[in-house]
Amino acid sequence: MPPERAHHFALSCLRFVLFLPGGKWLIKNLYTVRSAPVEFFGLMFPNPVGLAAGFDKDGRYLDLLPYLGFGFIELGTVTPIAQPGNPKPRLFRLAKDEALINRMGFNNEGVDALVERLKRNKIPIIVGGNIGKNKFTPNDQAVKDYLICFNKLFDHVDYFVVNVSSPNTPGLRALQEKEPLTKILIALQVANNLKPEAKPILLKIAPDLNKEQLQDIVEIIKNTKLAGIVATNTTISRENLSTDSLTINEIGPGGLSGKPLTDASNQVINYLYSSTKGEVPIIGVGGIHNVPSGISKIKAGAVLIQIYSGFIYQGPSFVKRLVKAISN
Ligand SMILES: Cc1cc2nc3c(=O)[nH]c(=O)nc-3n(C[C@H](O)[C@H](O)[C@H](O)COP(=O)(O)O)c2cc1C
């Protein structure tokens, strides 16, 4: 089955079991484990293991995901207006590498559809809203798109993530540069501070930034008083792969995630942790493919972790194993 269809098929099967008599009890017992809550950015997370953005962009699985053991889920990336994303196929498995390459291109039903689903579902875990810009919005007007998504989602999520690091929206990563990024983050913080109670805003960054760019990011985060950093998104690198280069070339462009990303992502986390002296909380994501790699994120300086590709390869029981290992 093509990976994108398999994704929705597997989740629909789990949801089918969930709504059988005793299904909720069964799934909860299989996949969740008690653990001590942890507090970051003023939010109480039932456990430190989250679902990374992109997995449930539109909130289609809000009824199911809380039963799979996550302490938090990050929805999106959503954009102001629905958009189809790139032509299919756009998601590829590299089984030998326990990796994925995707060029989804922010396919999503738009922020309003997500808000409607959030209104209909009461979610017992922490929910993040990952926000982006529409493909056809020029970069110099991107701030408007981020503000639309922020304002519409405000009453329905617990924290926000500003995504300027996807490699699949042309020009998006240029928004990681000092000037445009500062402009977007200041505008969001101004809007945030106009609310009766501000919400944590985090920035999600690419693993492909050099030290100078990372240092700029640290400065911007401090200047704009962001709550934290999500590190990292997928990489455009194709290094350290076991899959043959012909296959890789045939797949073409996209972001690489999963096992080959572990070290690059950990290096970014470690750099950010050192240069912020641990004062800015980091959500570590990228290449968590087994329990030791999950623990390595915490050792590199992350306070919370998220998974995506590892969840695909290891299955839902992976969450419970990570929670047990990290919480003990
Ligand atoms: C199919 C796919 C879609 C993704 N979509 C998004 C997205 O919309 N927004 C985002 O911030 N990250 C997105 N990501 C990146 C993940 O959230 C995560 O940062 C990345 O995959 C690294 O984690 P992993 O190695 O555990 O997969 C996507 C990843 C994949 C594989």
The ligand as an SDF file (V2000), in Angstrom:
LIG
                    3D

 31 33  0  0  0  0  0  0  0  0999 V2000
    5.0930   12.8640    6.3510 C   0  0  0  0  0  0  0  0  0  0  0  0
    5.6270   13.9470    7.2410 C   0  0  0  0  0  0  0  0  0  0  0  0
    4.9320   15.1440    7.3320 C   0  0  0  0  0  0  0  0  0  0  0  0
    5.4090   16.1590    8.1560 C   0  0  0  0  0  0  0  0  0  0  0  0
    4.7230   17.3320    8.2370 N   0  0  0  0  0  0  0  0  0  0  0  0
    5.1480   18.2980    9.0740 C   0  0  0  0  0  0  0  0  0  0  0  0
    4.4260   19.5030    9.2010 C   0  0  0  0  0  0  0  0  0  0  0  0
    3.3720   19.6960    8.5930 O   0  0  0  0  0  0  0  0  0  0  0  0
    4.9080   20.4400   10.0570 N   0  0  0  0  0  0  0  0  0  0  0  0
    6.0490   20.2630   10.7800 C   0  0  0  0  0  0  0  0  0  0  0  0
    6.4320   21.1410   11.5590 O   0  0  0  0  0  0  0  0  0  0  0  0
    6.7660   19.1140   10.6740 N   0  0  0  0  0  0  0  0  0  0  0  0
    6.3360   18.1410    9.8470 C   0  0  0  0  0  0  0  0  0  0  0  0
    7.0420   16.9850    9.7550 N   0  0  0  0  0  0  0  0  0  0  0  0
    8.3050   16.8440   10.5130 C   0  0  0  0  0  0  0  0  0  0  0  0
    8.0950   16.1020   11.8190 C   0  0  0  0  0  0  0  0  0  0  0  0
    7.2420   16.7990   12.6740 O   0  0  0  0  0  0  0  0  0  0  0  0
    9.4560   15.8780   12.5200 C   0  0  0  0  0  0  0  0  0  0  0  0
    9.9980   17.1320   12.8590 O   0  0  0  0  0  0  0  0  0  0  0  0
   10.4490   15.1320   11.6380 C   0  0  0  0  0  0  0  0  0  0  0  0
    9.8120   14.1000   10.9240 O   0  0  0  0  0  0  0  0  0  0  0  0
   11.5850   14.5260   12.4570 C   0  0  0  0  0  0  0  0  0  0  0  0
   11.1010   13.5900   13.3860 O   0  0  0  0  0  0  0  0  0  0  0  0
   11.1620   11.9890   13.1250 P   0  0  0  0  0  0  0  0  0  0  0  0
   12.5610   11.6620   12.7200 O   0  0  0  0  0  0  0  0  0  0  0  0
   10.7140   11.3840   14.4320 O   0  0  0  0  0  0  0  0  0  0  0  0
   10.2000   11.7120   12.0230 O   0  0  0  0  0  0  0  0  0  0  0  0
    6.5910   15.9550    8.9200 C   0  0  0  0  0  0  0  0  0  0  0  0
    7.2550   14.7370    8.8350 C   0  0  0  0  0  0  0  0  0  0  0  0
    6.7870   13.7370    8.0170 C   0  0  0  0  0  0  0  0  0  0  0  0
    7.5360   12.4290    7.9510 C   0  0  0  0  0  0  0  0  0  0  0  0
  1  2  1  0
  2  3  1  0
  2 30  2  0
  3  4  2  0
  4  5  1  0
  4 28  1  0
  5  6  2  0
  6  7  1  0
  6 13  1  0
  7  8  2  0
  7  9  1  0
  9 10  1  0
 10 11  2  0
 10 12  1  0
 12 13  2  0
 13 14  1  0
 14 15  1  0
 14 28  1  0
 15 16  1  0
 16 17  1  0
 16 18  1  0
 18 19  1  0
 18 20  1  0
 20 21  1  0
 20 22  1  0
 22 23  1  0
 23 24  1  0
 24 25  2  0
 24 26  1  0
 24 27  1  0
 28 29  2  0
 29 30  1  0
 30 31  1  0
M  END
$$$$
